[in-house]
Amino acid sequence: MGLDDDCILGNGALHDRFRLATEILGALVSNAPRPLSMAQLEDHTGRPAKELVKLCGSLWGALLMRPDASIPDGWVLAGSPNAITLEDIFRCVLESQPGRSKAIVAKPGNPDRTHHDVDLLVMQATMAINQSVFQHLRQFSLDRLKASASSMSAFSRHVQRRSHYNAIPDFA
């Protein structure tokens, strides 16, 4: 197994951007309805503002999040967590991927028809693969993160109560 086997479509850079975009939106879900500042997003993700600003701009352009005027550099979700799916995030990341190559178009009069046919075949296969990926990602909305966060919070409160009652008194 290679290093990229755990990456979406075997593309580490695409996977990292998808993961980071999901992490940003997940932080907004966890903090909703309060906005998060860019500094808070930096702390949450461990990534520099320069990298986050570009990705937040792409997520804003895809209508997944929006600026919030109540705090400087504040961001909130643009909609309900159950309306935003991993497919939406993946499409945004694909469309905003740096250095995204355009399809190679055969020049008119180019006798190399095989090259054009290969390009067309690869493009069709890529579209079919993307459609399959989109179909699976569409099944996961961000409201799952909200439920997960509330479950972890309830578990944490339970552990704190239990450790409080099981504490050994210090009679010294």
LUMLUMRO-243137 format. One line per field, with one value per residue (C-alpha): residue in three letters; x, y, z. Coordinates in steps of 0.1 Angstrom, whole numbers, plus 2048, in hexadecimal, padded with zeros to 3 digits. Example, Ala and Ser with C-alpha at 12.3 -4.5 7.8 and 13.67 -1.06 7.14 Angstrom:
BEGIN
code	(ALA,SER)
u	(87B,889)
v	(7D3,7F5)
w	(84E,847)
REM end
This chain:
BEGIN
code	(MET,GLY,LEU,ASP,ASP,ASP,CYS,ILE,LEU,GLY,ASN,GLY,ALA,LEU,HIS,ASP,ARG,PHE,ARG,LEU,ALA,THR,GLU,ILE,LEU,GLY,ALA,LEU,VAL,SER,ASN,ALA,PRO,ARG,PRO,LEU,SER,MET,ALA,GLN,LEU,GLU,ASP,HIS,THR,GLY,ARG,PRO,ALA,LYS,GLU,LEU,VAL,LYS,LEU,CYS,GLY,SER,LEU,TRP,GLY,ALA,LEU,LEU,MET,ARG,PRO,ASP,ALA,SER,ILE,PRO,ASP,GLY,TRP,VAL,LEU,ALA,GLY,SER,PRO,ASN,ALA,ILE,THR,LEU,GLU,ASP,ILE,PHE,ARG,CYS,VAL,LEU,GLU,SER,GLN,PRO,GLY,ARG,SER,LYS,ALA,ILE,VAL,ALA,LYS,PRO,GLY,ASN,PRO,ASP,ARG,THR,HIS,HIS,ASP,VAL,ASP,LEU,LEU,VAL,MET,GLN,ALA,THR,MET,ALA,ILE,ASN,GLN,SER,VAL,PHE,GLN,HIS,LEU,ARG,GLN,PHE,SER,LEU,ASP,ARG,LEU,LYS,ALA,SER,ALA,SER,SER,MET,SER,ALA,PHE,SER,ARG,HIS,VAL,GLN,ARG,ARG,SER,HIS,TYR,ASN,ALA,ILE,PRO,ASP,PHE,ALA)
u	(800,80D,80D,7EF,7D9,7C5,7C0,7A2,7A9,7CD,7D3,7E4,7E1,7BC,7B6,7C7,7B3,793,79B,7A5,785,770,783,77C,757,756,764,749,72F,73D,73D,71B,70A,728,741,766,782,79F,7B5,79E,79E,7C4,7C5,7AB,7BC,7E1,7E3,7EF,7D6,7E4,7D9,7B8,7AE,7B0,79C,782,77E,778,75F,74E,74C,73C,722,72D,738,736,747,737,738,736,75B,779,781,763,754,734,723,70E,6F3,6E7,700,6E7,6E6,70C,71A,73D,734,730,752,763,755,761,784,785,77B,794,7B1,7D1,7E1,7C2,7CA,7B2,7A9,7C1,7B0,7BD,7C8,7B4,7C5,7D9,7DD,7E1,7BD,7C8,7D5,7B3,7A0,7B5,7AF,78A,78A,79D,786,767,776,77F,75C,74D,765,75C,737,73B,74F,735,719,72A,734,710,706,719,70E,71F,702,714,730,718,709,72D,737,719,71F,744,738,71F,73A,753,73A,733,758,75D,73F,74B,76F,761,74D,769,783,795,793,7B4,7B3,7D6)
v	(800,822,842,850,832,843,862,86B,860,85A,880,88B,8B1,8AE,898,8B2,8CF,8BB,8B1,8D5,8E3,8CA,8D2,8F7,8F1,8D8,8F3,90B,8F0,8EA,90F,917,92F,943,94D,943,95B,953,951,937,924,925,917,8FD,8F0,8F8,908,92B,946,94B,927,92A,94B,93C,91D,931,947,928,91B,93D,93D,91A,929,911,92C,951,96F,97A,99F,99B,994,99D,981,96E,950,93D,921,92E,915,8F9,8DD,8C3,8D6,8D5,8B3,8A6,8A6,8CC,8D0,8B8,8CB,8EC,8DD,8CE,8EF,904,8EC,8FF,8F7,8E5,8DA,8E0,8C5,8C2,8CA,8BC,8D7,8D9,8C6,8B1,88F,87E,873,858,873,885,864,85B,87E,879,857,862,880,869,851,86E,87C,859,855,878,871,851,865,880,867,859,87A,887,86F,881,8A3,8B9,8B4,894,8A9,8BB,89A,88D,8AC,8AB,886,88D,8AA,893,878,892,89E,87A,873,894,88B,868,873,88D,873,85A,872,867,882,891,892,89F)
w	(800,7F6,80A,7F6,7FB,817,802,7ED,7C9,7D4,7D4,7F4,7ED,7E4,803,81A,80C,80F,833,83C,82C,840,860,85B,856,872,889,87E,885,8A8,8B0,8A0,8A1,8AD,893,893,88C,875,893,8A3,882,882,8A6,89D,87D,885,862,85A,852,82F,826,838,828,805,80F,822,803,7EE,808,808,7E2,7E4,7FD,818,831,832,844,864,86C,892,895,87F,868,875,862,866,853,836,83D,853,85A,84C,82B,826,81B,815,7F0,7F2,803,7EA,7CC,7DB,7E0,7BD,7AD,7C1,7C0,7B9,797,78C,768,74C,734,717,6F6,6D6,6BE,69E,682,69B,68B,6AD,6B2,6CB,6E3,6E1,6E6,705,714,70E,71E,73C,740,73F,758,76F,76D,775,793,7A0,79D,7B1,7CC,7CC,7D1,7F0,7FF,7FA,816,831,83D,857,870,879,887,89E,8AB,8B0,8C3,8DA,8E1,8EA,900,912,916,924,93D,948,94D,961,978,97D,985,99D,9B0,9B0,9BD,9DC,9F7,A02,A29,A2C)
REM end
